[in-house]
Amino acid sequence: MRAQFVLSEIGVGLRRNLTMTFAVIVSVALSLALFGGSLLMSDQVSTMKGYWYDKVNVSVFLCNKSDAESDPNCAKGAVTEDQKKEILTDLKKMTSVVQTVTYESQDQAYKHYKEQFGDSPLASSLTPDQMQESYRIKLKDPEKYQVIATAFNGRDGVQSVQDQKGILDNLFGLLNGMNWAARAVMALMLVVALMLIVNTVRVSAFSRRRETGIMRLVGASGFYIQAPFIMEAAVAGLIGGGVACGFLVVARYFIIDHGLALSEKLNLINFIGWDAVLTKLPLILATSLLMPALAAFFALRKYLKV
């Protein structure tokens, strides 16, 4: 097979169907950009899970005088020194689950509240004695929260046991939902791209039916006739894949490096690095090349009589 002939046929086909080729490039670029974005979103969620689950605490909040008057869990009164010592002793015995235990006094809780919510109108009305003492427990396995909850919920002097992981689970559930929505849009765009590729190949084959007829008469093989059409689709898809890679690189640079990562409100989020982006680019380029080529191959088997 002469490469020069195949390349010239590819150029002719792309020029003849310029608008449809452009549509293929755009649809492939958008669908694969969403594909890469969904993969990066999954990596981001996994990175955040690993980062935050390693830092979550279980908090055992102790009853204060205000709770004793209003909270049914503290009906027996505020926590006593003996109860605090007993709770701490029991926590330290749970070595298979508990990694560290930190005590937070009412004054410390008040100070932390003022640091985080000092601008709130409620902050000016609170006093240290209204805050709760607590034990902040670092678990060896964040999934073992229920062990602590079962052991201490309902005990004398304990107002509640709270797991920060539950709050994070809600956040990650939202992020995963957004990721699945992006994948649904990506799947729709891929279907549109495949339909455009099939129609483009059909139009290209129809516009060159005389040439293919002559080639059949002179004994050209089926693959020799099909190759230019398949490669047209592959080239258009590869261009779209290159555009999708460009989208991801630009988005990573401007949205994360020069956007979210610079925000003081988001400085505790561990964002994915460039390695996560760069490892996705070969997969996107390979998909952009193989997907149109295979679509064109099967379309030609049906619509091109060879």
VOGU-3710 file (C-alpha; in Angstrom, 3 decimals, decimal comma):
1> mraqfvlsei> 0,000/0,000/0,000  1,394/3,356/-0,968  1,413/5,695/2,014  1,355/8,764/-0,230  -1,952/7,685/-1,786  -3,559/6,977/1,577  -2,432/10,318/2,981  -3,712/12,185/-0,057  -7,082/10,447/0,250  -7,260/11,381/3,929
11> gvglrrnltm> -6,655/15,035/3,079  -9,294/14,951/0,343  -11,858/13,352/2,646  -11,267/15,814/5,469  -11,587/18,789/3,102  -14,736/17,501/1,408  -16,553/17,039/4,706  -15,037/19,962/6,539  -18,116/20,916/8,580  -18,830/17,340/9,666
21> tfavivsval> -15,164/16,794/10,445  -15,231/19,925/12,604  -18,338/18,619/14,369  -16,587/15,294/15,030  -13,527/17,061/16,439  -15,644/19,240/18,749  -17,837/16,391/20,007  -14,845/14,093/20,588  -12,992/16,904/22,362  -15,902/17,686/24,674
31> slalfggsll> -16,728/14,063/25,455  -13,107/13,125/26,179  -12,565/16,298/28,204  -15,522/15,214/30,352  -14,072/11,698/30,462  -10,718/13,002/31,665  -12,431/15,395/34,046  -14,454/12,573/35,615  -11,281/10,512/36,090  -9,559/13,480/37,713
41> msdqvstmkg> -12,601/14,095/39,903  -12,393/10,487/41,113  -8,705/10,993/41,881  -9,504/14,230/43,710  -12,161/12,572/45,857  -9,792/9,684/46,662  -7,022/12,149/47,538  -9,336/14,145/49,779  -10,604/10,982/51,457  -7,082/9,820/52,200
51> ywydkvnvsv> -6,143/13,276/53,484  -9,210/14,021/55,599  -10,033/10,536/56,871  -6,538/10,464/58,298  -7,359/13,629/60,275  -10,928/13,047/61,422  -11,664/12,786/65,111  -14,433/11,284/67,146  -15,560/13,721/69,821  -17,066/12,655/73,136
61> flcnksdaes> -18,851/15,772/74,398  -19,377/15,981/78,146  -22,378/17,462/79,911  -22,129/20,982/81,334  -24,504/22,847/83,633  -26,569/24,228/80,745  -26,990/20,746/79,272  -28,157/19,421/82,632  -31,100/21,810/82,484  -32,111/21,270/78,840
71> dpncakgavt> -30,699/18,023/77,429  -32,325/14,644/78,306  -28,927/12,950/77,864  -27,629/15,027/80,773  -30,592/14,587/83,102  -28,294/13,339/85,880  -26,356/16,590/85,897  -23,060/17,962/84,654  -20,115/15,623/84,313  -18,092/15,044/87,481
81> edqkkeiltd> -14,338/14,660/87,855  -14,746/10,970/88,678  -16,821/10,437/85,528  -14,219/12,226/83,408  -11,443/10,058/84,839  -13,498/6,905/84,235  -14,232/7,887/80,606  -10,557/8,685/79,965  -9,453/5,409/81,533  -11,885/3,425/79,395
91> lkkmtsvvqt> -10,742/5,238/76,257  -7,103/4,470/76,968  -7,970/0,794/77,416  -9,338/0,629/73,841  -5,870/0,356/72,334  -7,062/-1,734/69,397  -9,242/1,147/68,180  -7,971/4,373/69,751  -4,700/5,930/68,614  -4,639/9,112/70,721
101> vtyesqdqay> -6,958/10,916/73,136  -6,865/14,683/73,650  -8,807/16,538/76,321  -10,356/19,917/75,442  -11,467/22,107/78,344  -14,286/24,644/78,267  -11,807/27,511/77,979  -10,042/25,821/75,060  -13,371/25,092/73,358  -14,386/28,739/73,805
111> khykeqfgds> -11,082/29,944/72,356  -11,415/27,662/69,310  -14,997/28,776/68,779  -13,970/32,440/68,857  -11,188/31,741/66,339  -13,575/30,054/63,900  -16,817/31,972/64,441  -15,707/35,240/65,986  -17,723/37,255/63,455  -20,955/35,463/64,307
121> plassltpdq> -23,514/37,461/66,362  -23,885/34,391/68,606  -20,213/34,454/69,555  -20,548/37,674/71,566  -23,266/36,155/73,757  -21,424/32,941/74,644  -19,308/32,459/77,752  -16,727/29,723/78,465  -18,978/27,980/80,993  -21,553/27,405/78,229
131> mqesyriklk> -19,052/25,425/76,166  -18,635/21,678/76,485  -15,600/19,785/77,629  -14,722/16,961/75,299  -12,341/14,160/74,494  -11,016/14,271/70,916  -10,228/10,740/69,828  -7,995/9,848/66,903  -8,936/6,395/65,630  -6,545/3,913/64,098
141> dpekyqviat> -9,288/3,068/61,605  -11,852/5,844/60,872  -14,412/3,164/60,030  -14,460/2,004/63,697  -16,456/5,010/64,942  -19,389/2,808/65,965  -17,223/1,074/68,573  -16,753/4,392/70,396  -20,379/5,427/69,929  -21,665/2,149/71,377
151> afngrdgvqs> -19,312/2,305/74,334  -20,013/5,901/75,399  -23,420/7,010/74,131  -25,843/7,134/77,052  -23,190/7,040/79,764  -23,485/9,346/82,733  -21,772/12,652/81,989  -21,727/12,125/78,198  -23,896/14,500/76,183  -23,153/13,013/72,734
161> vqdqkgildn> -20,600/11,210/70,606  -19,997/12,804/67,227  -18,081/11,455/64,258  -16,547/14,002/61,887  -16,366/11,287/59,244  -20,147/11,478/58,867  -19,865/15,114/57,780  -17,137/14,207/55,294  -19,196/11,315/53,943  -21,969/13,767/53,028
171> lfgllngmnw> -19,457/15,966/51,204  -17,899/13,047/49,347  -21,355/11,738/48,487  -22,131/15,095/46,853  -18,839/15,069/44,953  -19,420/11,502/43,771  -22,921/12,457/42,628  -21,499/15,338/40,603  -18,914/12,971/39,150  -21,585/10,482/38,036
181> aaravmalml> -23,558/13,331/36,469  -20,448/14,325/34,509  -20,035/10,722/33,381  -23,646/10,612/32,189  -23,084/13,749/30,097  -19,815/12,250/28,856  -21,607/9,063/27,748  -24,188/11,139/25,888  -21,461/13,139/24,167  -19,645/9,930/23,196
191> vvalmlivnt> -22,820/8,591/21,594  -23,199/11,854/19,665  -19,549/11,683/18,603  -19,923/8,078/17,384  -23,048/8,953/15,408  -21,241/11,884/13,788  -18,275/9,670/12,941  -20,526/7,045/11,333  -22,407/9,665/9,307  -19,186/11,378/8,268
201> vrvsafsrrr> -17,756/8,076/7,038  -20,997/7,300/5,156  -20,998/10,706/3,453  -17,320/10,394/2,603  -17,806/6,890/1,180  -20,830/8,021/-0,849  -18,999/11,042/-2,281  -16,175/8,769/-3,462  -18,247/5,824/-4,603  -16,924/6,143/-8,182
211> etgimrlvga> -13,290/5,954/-7,030  -13,982/2,967/-4,784  -15,848/1,256/-7,623  -12,862/1,652/-9,928  -10,551/0,365/-7,204  -12,727/-2,739/-6,795  -12,619/-3,356/-10,558  -8,825/-3,231/-10,644  -8,602/-5,725/-7,772  -7,818/-3,519/-4,786
221> sgfyiqapfi> -8,196/-5,283/-1,449  -10,969/-4,385/0,956  -8,543/-3,028/3,543  -6,790/-0,897/0,905  -10,130/0,731/0,062  -11,236/1,123/3,672  -7,943/2,443/5,065  -8,330/6,111/3,984  -11,828/6,336/5,508  -10,716/4,718/8,763
231> meaavaglig> -7,699/6,968/9,019  -9,806/10,065/8,292  -11,939/9,272/11,319  -8,840/8,439/13,402  -7,137/11,722/12,477  -10,251/13,762/13,283  -10,613/11,893/16,600  -6,937/12,374/17,429  -7,254/16,112/16,856  -10,272/16,118/19,165
241> ggvacgflvv> -8,285/14,141/21,748  -5,466/16,667/21,530  -7,956/19,474/22,146  -9,392/17,562/25,135  -5,897/17,176/26,594  -5,386/20,895/26,119  -8,641/21,578/27,982  -7,512/19,475/30,953  -4,050/21,052/31,129  -5,453/24,584/30,903
251> aryfiidhgl> -8,166/23,791/33,461  -5,603/22,332/35,890  -3,336/25,355/35,476  -5,922/28,123/35,779  -8,628/26,573/37,984  -6,389/24,847/40,537  -2,884/26,358/40,368  -4,045/29,936/39,864  -7,519/29,689/41,346  -8,620/27,283/44,041
261> alseklnlin> -5,147/26,580/45,427  -4,612/30,304/46,093  -7,867/30,722/47,985  -7,390/31,099/51,737  -10,738/29,368/52,331  -9,557/26,260/50,495  -5,990/26,053/51,725  -6,780/22,905/53,729  -7,806/20,927/50,640  -5,169/18,625/49,237
271> figwdavltk> -5,563/19,061/45,464  -4,383/16,513/42,915  -0,989/17,164/41,354  0,188/17,424/37,773  1,143/13,746/37,787  -2,550/12,806/38,005  -3,291/14,957/34,941  -0,324/13,820/32,867  -1,050/10,131/33,437  -4,558/10,603/31,974
281> lplilatsll> -3,398/12,248/28,730  -2,071/9,064/27,012  -5,351/7,272/27,816  -7,373/10,126/26,309  -5,221/10,222/23,159  -5,408/6,440/22,747  -9,200/6,539/23,150  -9,510/9,417/20,686  -7,581/7,397/18,106  -9,118/3,956/18,584
291> mpalaaffal> -12,759/4,927/19,139  -13,273/6,730/15,776  -11,201/4,129/13,913  -13,299/1,241/15,229  -16,545/3,148/14,598  -15,462/3,833/11,026  -14,396/0,221/10,494  -17,778/-1,211/11,519  -19,672/1,513/9,632  -17,747/0,704/6,451
301> rkylkv> -18,541/-2,984/6,714  -22,203/-2,113/6,467  -22,238/0,867/4,122  -19,270/0,238/1,820  -19,624/-2,778/-0,435  -16,172/-4,219/-0,653
//
